[in-house]
Structures are given as structure tokens and as C-alpha cells.
Amino acid sequence: MDYKFLLESILMNLDEGILVVDRNANVTFYNEPATNIAGITQEKAIGKNILEIFPDLTPESSTFYQVLRNKQPIVDYVQTYMNYQGKKVSTVTSTIPLIAQGEVVGALEIYRDLTQVKELSEKVLNLQSELFKKKSNEKSYSSNGVVYTFDDIIGESIAIKKIKEQAKKIADSISPVLVYGETGTGKEVLVQAIHSASKARQNKPFIAQNCAALPNTLLDSILFGTTAGSFTGAKDRPGLFELADRGTLFLDEVNSMDIELQGKLLRVLQDGIVRRVGGTSTVHVDVRIIASTNEHPAYIVEKKILRKDLYYRLNVISLSIPPLRERKEDISPLTQYFITMYNNKVNKRVAGIAPDALLALQSYHWPGNVRELKYTIESIMNFVEGYTIEIYDIPPHIIHSVEAGGARPEELPEDIPVTSLADSLKEYEKKLIQKAIKQANGNGAKAARALNVPRQTLHNKIKKYNIDWEIIINNI
């Protein structure tokens, strides 16, 4: 293997740029394949001092100079500066000292472009600042971005009923909340519902931030705000804690925060005091913190991903949303809810779902939970032609997955022969129809209502399965 060729190939296909300087911060190696962040060619960069390439940096603000002085790496540092061409850029950098025989001989920096993400985050902050700006002649906020209430938490399972009951009880509490649930279980729906039910906070700001969406250094400035001059390009800007004052701040995937930032969050939880990045003054905020994680809290604490002290403070109120596969009884009401939703959106008149099609959905394992079910119904509703979702409308990957897993014996009557899934579902549907007719004492409209299908659909299926209505009625 030609390792020189391999290294060159890796470098030329990296999205990141690489800069190496000597002990005097003069560039000895420079590689930036396509992004043109630095705004200078390799030929011009070699031999130049790093401050010549980035003229608005100083020995105090340059990460290279700091690392050469302190002999300590700076990892995932976000900075905004002018490049060689005078263009304003934002990067996230990791600068590492190069040490030989105990002496610093230079430094290596790996950086990637963050300009678009930085601009987007600033736009979001500005929009949130405008949205939640306090007006002297108003006592409340005109809007807080909340769209969900407890009515939007759909389910008939004991688990869902219990979690709704618990959440309603703590809606007006000042205590922090930790919500655990797999991706797609509806954590933000629950959190918004809690905020909506709070008499004290329902008309105040609700701000949600996914902690995994941004590098920790950028997340730090977004949460706590910045002070002009604290780093190159920094402005006086409030963070999300200040913007959410008197309201609720939802920190999704809080376990993705680094340990240092978790410590800052803990301090806010303990004393309600916020200090902006680079600032010296503090601000008192009244914010209810609700955090969530998609991994089990005990696991991430054991693995030291989440600080124990932060976990104990957040876990004052603990709510756990079980995955959809553990509450199959919720699939039917959720399906009907999404059918009604998408009837309005895609201009359809679907009344319900056939028993065999519903059984297929109930037999599926739903790795994406409620979110996956929602988008599955949306997909089906775009193609369905009749008034009922039939088994042939169910996406093939669900049918194949169910077939591969086999039908669950406990979900089928014992007298149904276990053959192919399609045959078993047909037989099961036939048995359900016969049972509905019998329980309705031969009343077709009542039987159709029990099965949640139009009466015409019921008659079509009776004909399809050669069900003798008279025999059923005579045996009642």
C-alpha cells in the first residue's frame, strides 16, 4: 500500500481544512480541497504568519497563538473572522499543539465551515427575540409557538392515560422535568401540552432547542447569549434562557451536551442566574426547564454521558413515554386520528381502515414509533382510492417485515390456521365480520359501526368472503 498516495487521497476528499504552523505561527502546511474558507491558495499560504492570512485576528484571539502559549488543545471552538479575501466566515476548529521531546514545535488545526449554520442560528435568535420581545404596554406575549395540548396525545393504553394524568398534575409545578422516550414517541408533544396546561406559563414563551443539532461551543452562546467583544464577531445578544424568561425552555437530547456545558445548565437550575458568554454581569431568569433524552437515563448516567448531579436535579419529575410497539392498543385510535387529519389535508373521504390492514399495522414493530406511523398514514392517504384503507394499501416494507417476523399467535384466534400472512389476515377479517354481525343481532348498520367501516364496505366484504348472513342470524 502506498501510504503517501493514501494520505493524499484522504486529504483531498476531506470536507475539513487543515493548517499546520511552526512555533512562530508561520504556516508550514495548508490543505483546503474545495471550501475556500481561508480564501487563499496553498502557494500563497505557505510561509505566511497566521495573522497575515486572517488580518483581523490578534495574538490574543487566535487559537494558534493560544495553543502555542498554553500547550493545551482547543477543541470544537466556534469563531467568526475575516479571511484573506476580506470575507466574513464562521468556522468550528480544533487546534492541537505539536510537541516533540517536551517542547512545542508547532500546532495543527482542523476546521470546517460553519458560516451557513451560524447565520441560520443568528436568524433564529433574532426571530425568537422579536417574537418574545416584551412590550411595555402588554402583559403577555402575542404568540409562543405552542401548537399541542393534552387533546393531541392520542391513545387508549394504560401507559398513555397514566402519563397524561401525571403530566396534568405537574403542569403548574416549578420543578424541572426529565422526559425519556425513544425517537418519535412524541416527547415534544407532551412537553408542549404541559406548557399549555400551566396557568402561570401558558401565555409566556415556549422555546425548544435540540441540543444535538449544534456544536457545543455554538450551543453555549445560543443558550446563554453573548457579550460584544467576547470573541471575534460577537455581539450583545440574549440567549434562550433570557428569551424564555417566565416561560418554558425545552432542551431536547440534553445528553448530547458536553460535560462542561451540563455544569453551566446545572448552575442555572440551582440559582436561576445566567451570565452571557464573555460577560461579567448576571441576569436572573424565571424559566422552567424540561429536558429530554432518547436513551435511558440510567444508562447515560452510568456511561458518564450525563452528569449525575444534573440528572438528580432534572429528574425531580420523571416522565417516560413507552415505545409504540409496547402499546399496540394505541395504534387503532392513532391511525383513525391521522386518517381524519390527512382527509382534510389531501382532500380525501376515507372513513377508516379494514381489520386486516389494521392487524398488519399492529403486527409491525414501528422502530420510528408514532412519527413513523403518522408518515405511513400520510403516504397511504395520498394513494388510497376507496373509502377504506385496505390491506393492499399498506406499504410493502411493513407487510414484508410482518411476514418475516411471523404472525403473533396471541393476536389471532386459535382456530385460524397459520399459513401465509395474507391468508391469515383474510381469515381473521372474516371471523371479525361474522362476530360483529352476531353481536349486532343482524343489524348491518350497527355491525359496520362496530367495525368502523362504511356499511357498503361491510356488504362488499360479506360478498367477498361468501359470508351467509342468514346462517349467522339463525345461530344467534
C-alpha positions in Angstrom: 0.0 0.0 0.0 1.4 3.4 -1.0 0.7 5.3 2.2 1.7 8.7 0.8 -0.9 8.2 -2.0 -3.5 7.1 0.6 -2.8 10.1 2.8 -3.1 12.5 -0.2 -6.4 10.9 -1.2 -7.8 11.3 2.3 -6.8 14.9 2.5 -8.2 15.8 -0.9 -11.6 14.3 -0.1 -12.0 15.8 3.3 -14.6 18.5 3.9 -12.3 20.0 6.6 -9.4 22.2 6.0 -6.0 21.6 7.7 -3.4 24.2 8.7 -0.1 23.5 10.4 2.1 26.2 11.8 5.6 26.2 13.4 6.4 27.6 16.8 6.2 31.1 15.4 2.8 30.6 13.9 4.1 30.6 10.4 2.3 28.2 8.0 4.2 25.1 7.1 1.3 23.0 5.7 -2.1 24.0 4.3 -4.8 21.9 2.7 -8.2 23.0 1.8 -9.8 21.0 -1.0 -12.9 22.9 -2.1 -14.5 25.0 0.6 -12.2 28.1 0.2 -12.8 29.1 3.8 -9.4 30.8 4.2 -9.6 32.5 0.9 -6.0 31.8 -0.1 -4.2 29.4 -2.3 -1.7 26.8 -0.9 1.2 28.5 -2.7 0.5 31.9 -1.1 -0.2 30.4 2.4 3.0 28.6 2.9 5.5 30.7 4.9 3.0 33.4 5.9 2.2 34.1 9.5 -1.3 33.1 10.5 -2.1 36.7 11.3 -1.3 37.7 7.7 -3.8 35.2 6.4 -6.5 36.3 8.9 -5.8 40.0 9.4 -8.5 40.8 12.0 -7.2 38.1 14.4 -4.7 39.1 17.1 -2.3 37.0 19.2 -5.0 37.1 21.9 -7.9 35.9 19.8 -6.0 33.5 17.5 -6.4 29.8 18.6 -3.0 29.0 17.2 -1.3 31.6 19.4 -3.3 30.4 22.4 -2.3 26.8 21.9 1.4 27.6 21.2 1.4 29.6 24.5 -0.6 27.2 26.7 0.4 23.9 25.2 -3.3 22.8 25.6 -5.6 21.8 22.7 -8.7 23.8 21.9 -11.5 21.5 20.6 -14.6 22.4 18.7 -14.1 26.2 19.1 -16.5 28.4 17.1 -15.2 31.7 15.8 -16.2 34.3 13.2 -13.5 36.4 11.4 -12.4 37.9 8.1 -10.5 35.6 5.8 -7.6 36.5 3.5 -10.1 37.9 0.9 -11.9 40.1 3.5 -14.9 37.8 3.5 -16.6 37.1 6.9 -16.6 33.4 7.7 -17.5 31.3 10.7 -15.7 28.0 11.5 -15.6 25.3 14.1 -12.0 24.5 14.8 -9.9 22.0 16.8 -6.3 23.2 17.4 -3.8 20.8 18.8 -0.2 21.5 19.9 2.6 19.5 18.3 5.0 18.6 21.0 8.4 16.9 20.5 10.6 16.0 23.4 8.5 18.1 25.7 8.8 21.3 23.6 6.1 22.8 21.4 7.3 22.8 17.8 4.1 23.9 16.2 0.3 23.4 16.1 -2.2 21.6 13.9 -5.7 23.0 13.2 -8.6 21.1 11.6 -11.5 23.4 10.7 -14.8 23.2 8.8 -17.1 25.9 7.5 -19.9 26.9 9.8 -20.9 30.1 8.1 -24.4 29.0 7.0 -25.2 27.3 10.3 -24.0 30.4 12.2 -26.1 32.7 10.0 -29.1 30.5 10.4 -28.7 30.3 14.2 -28.5 34.1 14.4 -31.6 34.5 12.3 -33.4 32.0 14.6 -32.3 34.0 17.7 -33.3 37.3 16.1 -36.7 35.9 15.2 -37.2 34.5 18.6 -36.1 37.7 20.1 -38.7 39.6 18.1 -41.4 37.0 18.8 -40.9 37.1 22.5 -40.0 40.8 22.9 -41.6 42.3 26.0 -43.7 45.4 25.1 -44.1 48.0 27.8 -47.9 48.2 27.2 -48.5 44.4 27.1 -48.8 41.9 29.9 -48.4 38.8 27.8 -46.8 37.5 24.6 -48.8 37.6 21.4 -47.6 34.1 20.4 -45.4 31.4 21.9 -45.2 28.8 19.2 -47.1 26.1 21.1 -49.4 24.0 18.9 -50.1 21.0 21.1 -52.3 20.4 24.1 -53.2 17.2 26.0 -56.0 16.6 23.5 -53.3 15.9 20.9 -51.9 13.0 22.9 -53.9 10.1 21.4 -54.1 6.7 23.0 -56.2 4.2 24.9 -53.4 2.3 26.6 -53.0 2.4 30.4 -49.5 3.8 29.9 -50.7 6.8 27.9 -53.6 7.5 30.2 -51.2 7.4 33.2 -48.6 9.7 31.7 -51.3 12.2 30.7 -52.7 12.1 34.2 -49.2 12.6 35.7 -48.3 15.4 33.3 -51.5 17.3 34.1 -50.8 17.2 37.8 -47.3 18.8 37.4 -48.2 21.4 34.8 -48.2 24.2 37.3 -45.1 22.9 39.2 -41.9 24.9 39.2 -39.8 21.8 39.3 -37.7 20.7 36.3 -38.9 17.7 34.3 -36.9 14.9 32.6 -38.8 13.1 29.8 -37.5 9.8 28.4 -38.7 8.2 25.2 -37.3 6.8 22.0 -37.2 8.9 18.9 -40.6 9.5 17.5 -42.6 8.7 20.7 -43.9 12.3 21.0 -41.7 13.9 23.7 -42.2 17.5 22.4 -46.0 17.0 22.1 -46.1 16.0 25.8 -43.8 18.9 26.7 -45.9 21.5 24.8 -49.0 20.0 26.4 -47.5 20.6 29.9 -46.7 24.2 29.0 -50.2 24.8 27.5 -51.8 23.5 30.7 -49.7 25.7 33.0 -51.9 28.6 34.3 -48.8 30.6 35.1 -46.8 30.0 31.9 -49.2 29.1 29.1 -49.2 32.7 27.7 -45.4 33.1 28.1 -42.6 31.9 25.8 -42.1 28.3 24.9 -38.7 27.7 23.3 -37.4 24.3 22.2 -33.8 23.6 21.4 -32.3 20.4 20.1 -29.0 20.1 21.9 -27.6 17.6 19.3 -28.2 20.0 16.4 -25.3 22.3 17.1 -21.6 22.1 18.2 -21.4 22.7 22.0 -19.5 26.0 21.7 -22.2 27.4 19.5 -24.9 25.9 21.7 -23.3 27.6 24.7 -23.7 31.1 23.1 -27.2 30.3 21.9 -28.3 29.2 25.4 -26.6 31.8 27.4 -26.2 34.7 25.0 -23.1 36.7 24.1 -21.4 39.9 25.0 -19.8 42.2 22.4 -16.1 41.6 22.1 -16.2 38.2 23.9 -14.9 36.6 20.7 -14.4 37.9 17.2 -17.7 38.8 15.6 -19.6 38.5 18.9 -22.5 40.9 19.6 -24.6 41.8 22.6 -27.4 39.2 22.2 -29.6 37.5 24.8 -29.6 33.7 24.9 -32.5 31.3 25.0 -32.7 31.4 28.8 -33.3 35.1 28.8 -35.8 34.8 25.9 -37.7 32.1 27.7 -38.0 34.2 30.9 -41.3 33.4 32.7 -41.9 30.6 30.3 -40.6 27.1 29.4 -37.3 26.1 27.8 -37.3 22.6 26.4 -33.9 21.1 25.9 -34.2 18.0 23.6 -31.5 15.4 23.7 -29.8 17.1 26.7 -27.4 14.2 27.0 -25.6 15.4 23.8 -24.3 18.5 25.7 -20.7 18.2 26.8 -19.9 17.9 30.5 -18.8 21.5 30.9 -22.0 22.9 29.4 -24.0 20.5 31.5 -22.3 22.1 34.6 -23.5 25.6 33.4 -27.0 24.3 33.0 -26.9 22.8 36.5 -26.0 26.2 37.9 -29.0 27.9 36.2 -31.2 25.2 37.6 -29.9 25.7 41.1 -29.9 29.5 41.3 -31.7 30.9 38.2 -28.7 33.1 37.3 -27.4 33.4 33.8 -24.2 35.0 32.6 -23.6 35.6 28.9 -20.6 34.2 27.2 -17.7 36.7 27.8 -19.8 38.8 30.2 -19.3 39.8 33.8 -22.8 40.8 34.9 -25.5 38.2 35.6 -29.3 38.1 34.9 -31.9 36.4 37.0 -34.4 34.3 34.9 -37.6 32.5 35.8 -37.5 29.6 33.4 -39.0 26.2 33.8 -36.6 23.7 32.3 -37.9 20.5 30.7 -35.3 18.2 29.3 -35.5 15.0 27.3 -33.3 12.1 26.3 -33.9 9.3 23.8 -31.6 7.0 25.7 -32.4 5.6 29.1 -31.3 8.0 31.8 -29.7 5.2 34.0 -27.6 4.1 31.0 -26.3 7.5 30.1 -25.5 8.3 33.7 -23.7 5.0 34.1 -21.7 5.8 30.9 -20.9 9.3 32.3 -22.6 10.9 29.3 -24.9 12.7 31.6 -23.6 14.2 34.9 -25.0 12.6 38.0 -25.7 15.9 39.7 -27.5 17.2 36.7 -29.5 14.0 36.4 -30.6 14.2 40.0 -31.7 17.9 39.5 -33.6 17.2 36.3 -35.1 14.0 37.5 -37.2 15.7 40.2 -40.1 14.9 37.9 -39.6 11.9 35.6 -41.9 11.0 32.7 -41.3 8.0 30.5 -43.1 7.5 27.2 -43.2 3.8 26.2 -42.5 2.9 22.5 -45.4 2.2 20.2 -44.5 -1.5 20.0 -45.3 -1.8 23.7 -48.8 -0.2 23.4 -50.3 -1.8 20.4 -53.8 -0.8 21.6 -52.9 2.8 20.7 -52.3 2.1 17.0 -56.0 1.9 16.2 -57.0 5.4 17.7 -53.8 6.9 16.3 -54.5 5.6 12.9 -58.0 6.9 12.9 -56.7 10.3 14.2 -54.2 10.5 11.3 -56.8 9.5 8.8 -59.0 12.3 9.9 -56.0 14.7 9.8 -55.0 13.8 6.3 -58.5 13.7 4.9 -58.5 17.5 5.5 -55.0 17.9 4.1 -55.2 15.8 0.9 -58.9 16.2 0.3 -60.0 12.6 0.8 -63.0 11.0 2.4 -61.5 7.9 3.9 -63.7 6.6 6.8 -61.4 4.1 8.4 -59.2 1.1 8.0 -60.1 -2.5 7.3 -59.5 -5.1 10.1 -56.8 -7.0 8.2 -55.0 -3.8 7.3 -55.1 -2.7 10.9 -53.8 -6.0 12.1 -50.8 -5.6 9.8 -50.1 -2.2 11.4 -50.5 -3.7 14.8 -48.1 -6.5 14.0 -45.4 -4.2 12.8 -42.6 -3.2 15.2 -42.6 0.6 14.5 -38.9 1.5 15.1 -39.8 5.1 14.3 -42.8 5.0 16.8 -45.7 7.4 16.4 -43.8 9.6 14.0 -43.3 6.7 11.6 -47.0 5.7 11.9 -48.0 9.3 11.1 -46.0 9.5 7.9 -47.0 6.0 6.9 -50.7 7.0 7.1 -49.8 10.2 5.2 -48.2 8.1 2.4 -51.2 5.8 2.3 -53.7 8.6 2.1 -52.0 10.1 -0.9 -52.7 6.9 -2.9 -55.8 5.3 -1.4 -58.8 5.3 -3.8 -61.7 4.0 -1.8 -63.3 5.0 1.5 -61.4 2.4 3.5 -57.7 1.6 3.8 -57.3 -2.0 2.7 -54.5 -4.5 3.2 -53.2 -3.8 -0.3 -52.8 -0.1 0.6 -50.3 -0.9 3.4 -46.7 -0.2 2.3 -44.8 -3.3 1.1 -42.0 -2.9 3.6 -44.4 -3.2 6.5 -46.0 -6.4 5.0 -42.6 -7.9 4.3 -41.4 -7.1 7.9 -44.5 -8.6 9.4 -44.2 -11.7 7.2 -40.6 -12.1 8.1 -41.4 -11.8 11.8 -44.4 -14.2 11.6 -47.9 -13.5 12.9 -48.1 -13.3 16.6 -50.1 -16.3 17.9 -51.6 -14.4 20.8 -53.2 -11.8 18.5 -55.0 -14.4 16.4 -57.9 -16.7 17.3 -56.6 -20.2 18.0 -58.8 -21.8 15.3 -57.2 -19.7 12.5 -54.7 -21.9 10.6 -51.2 -20.3 10.5 -50.4 -20.1 6.8 -49.2 -17.1 4.8 -49.8 -13.7 6.4 -52.2 -12.7 3.7 -54.3 -15.8 4.1 -54.3 -15.5 7.9 -55.3 -11.8 7.7 -58.2 -12.7 5.4 -59.4 -15.4 7.7 -59.1 -13.1 10.7 -61.1 -10.4 8.9 -63.8 -12.9 8.0 -64.1 -14.0 11.7 -64.3 -10.4 12.8 -67.1 -9.6 10.4 -69.1 -12.7 11.5 -68.6 -11.8 15.1 -69.7 -8.2 14.5 -72.9 -9.3 12.7 -73.6 -11.7 15.6 -73.1 -9.1 18.3 -75.2 -6.6 16.4 -78.1 -9.2 16.2 -78.0 -9.0 12.4 -78.2 -5.2 12.3 -75.9 -4.2 9.4 -75.5 -0.6 10.3 -74.6 -1.4 13.9 -72.1 -4.1 12.7 -70.5 -1.6 10.3 -70.2 1.0 13.1 -68.6 -1.6 15.4 -66.0 -2.4 12.7 -65.5 1.3 12.0 -66.2 0.9 8.2 -68.9 2.2 5.9 -71.9 0.0 5.6 -71.2 -0.5 1.8 -67.7 -1.7 2.6 -69.1 -4.2 5.0 -71.6 -5.6 2.4 -68.7 -5.8 -0.1 -66.6 -7.8 2.2 -69.5 -10.1 3.1 -69.9 -10.8 -0.6 -66.1 -11.2 -1.0 -65.9 -13.8 1.8 -69.2 -15.6 0.9 -70.5 -15.0 4.4 -74.0 -16.3 4.8 -75.9 -13.6 6.8 -78.9 -15.9 7.4 -76.9 -18.7 9.0 -75.2 -16.2 11.4 -78.6 -14.7 12.3 -80.2 -18.1 12.8 -77.4 -19.1 15.2 -77.8 -16.1 17.4 
